[in-house]
Each structure stands twice: as C-alpha cells, then as structure tokens.
Amino acid sequence: MQILLKNILHEKHHKIIPRKDFGEKAITTYVFNDFDPIDGLPQELLKDFSKYLGFSLREAPSPVKGYKSFGEYFADDFKKVLVDLGIEAKFLSSYDLYQQGKFDEVIKIALDNAEKIQDI
C-alpha cells in the first residue's frame, strides 16, 4: 500500500507543480527491476516455482499463461493499477537496459573507482 501511495503522490506533484517549458512534456518513468533475482515466493507458488529461486524475474516463466515471464506478469499487475488510477507513465525494464548497455559507462566508472567507493 505504501508504494502505491508514493506513486500517487509523485503523479499529483507532477501534474500540479508548475514546470518551466523545456519544449517537451514531462514524463513519469518507472523502471521494473526484472533483472533482479527471485528471492522469495508467495506460498501458493512455492511448490511449482521454488526451482526458479535465484533466476532473474525476466528469465523465470510466468505463473499465468499469456505473459512472457514472471517479471512481466507481476509488472503488468502494477501497471494496470496505475492506469486505473489515471497515472500516465512510461515503463522500462532494467533487464532490457542492461542488455542495451545503458549502464555500461557508470558500471565502468564504479569499477575504476572501487577503492574510493569502499572508503566511503
């Protein structure tokens, strides 16, 4: 419930706080962390899906037909709630962003500065 409230607040701020005109419409973006591993399951899925613990949400099959993956199924449920609430957003997949190399530069910076980061 708390995460839903945060999303509603972000959307309301997005619509009511005046913004400078930068020539483009502001877009709320959500990134689904479907590259994350499955680290827990609802009781009703334990028997059939425990073998997928540790798999990324994107690589494990959906518990319901009609979805490409475990992650897509659960992300779609969240998207539907936001749409029903009238929240406009762009949805991205962290799995896709990693595959496209979108994080490569910042990962390299972090690795090149590992000692500094450890000191922090």
N, C-alpha and C positions, 0 to 999 in steps of 0.2 A: 504494500500500500504506500509505503514511504517513497519508493522510486516513482510511482505514478504521480504522487503529489509534486515531486520535484519537476517532473516533465510538464505538468500543467502549469506550474509557476514559471518555468522557462518560456513556455509558449505565450503566456499572458504578458510577461515582460517584453518579449519580442514584439508583440502587437501594440503595446501601449506606450513604450518608451520612445520618444522622438529620436530619429536617426538622421544623420547627415546624408544627403543624397550623393552616393558614390557611383551612380549610374547603373547600379544593379540592385535587385531586390534581395534583401537578407534572407538566408535560408537556414532553418534549423536542421542540423545534421546529427544523426545517431549512427554510431559505429557498433555493430554487433560483433562481439569478440568470439567469433566462431572458430578462431584458431586456438582458443583455449581448450585444454583437455576436459573431458567429462570427469569430474572428481566426486560426484555423488549422484544418486538417483532417487526418484520418488519410489516409495515402497512397491507400487504396482508395476514398476519396470525392472525391479531388481533381478528377478528370475531370468528374463529374456535378454537384458541389456548389460548385466554386470561384466560380460566379456568385453564390452567396449569401454570400460573404465580406463582412462589414460589416452584414449583416442581423442583427436580433436572433434569438436562439435560438428565440424564440416565433414569429417571422414566417417562418422558413425551413421548408420542408416536411421531413417525416421521411424518413430514408433507408430506412425499413422501413414497409410498409403496416400500418395498424392504430393508428397514433399521429397525433395532431393536428399535431405539429410536431417539428422537430429537437430542440428542448429537451426536450419530453415524452419522446421516445424515450430519450435519454441519462439523464434523471432517473429514468425508470421502472426502468432497469437498476440504478441506485444504490439505489432503494427496495427492489427485490427482494433485494439483498444484505443490507440492514439487516433486513428481515423474516426472511430465512433465518437470521440470527444472533440472532433473538429480540429485536431492538431495536424498542421501541414509540416511534413518533414521529408528530408532526403535520407535514405537508409543505405549504409555502406557495410561491407563485410571486411573484417580485419584479415581474414584468410586471403581474400582477393587482393587487398592492399599489400600484404606481404609477397604474394605471388607476382605482383606487378612491380615489385622493387621500390615501392613508395617509402619504405622505412630504411632502405639500404644506407643512405647517406648519414642519417642520425645514428644508426647502429654502428657504423664505422667510427664516427666521432666518439661515441661512448666507449668502444673497444680501444681506440687510440688513447683515451684518457682514463683508462680503468684505474690506474693508481690514484689519480686525483679524485675520482668518484669514491673510491674506497676510503680516502681520507676524510671525506665529508661526513 
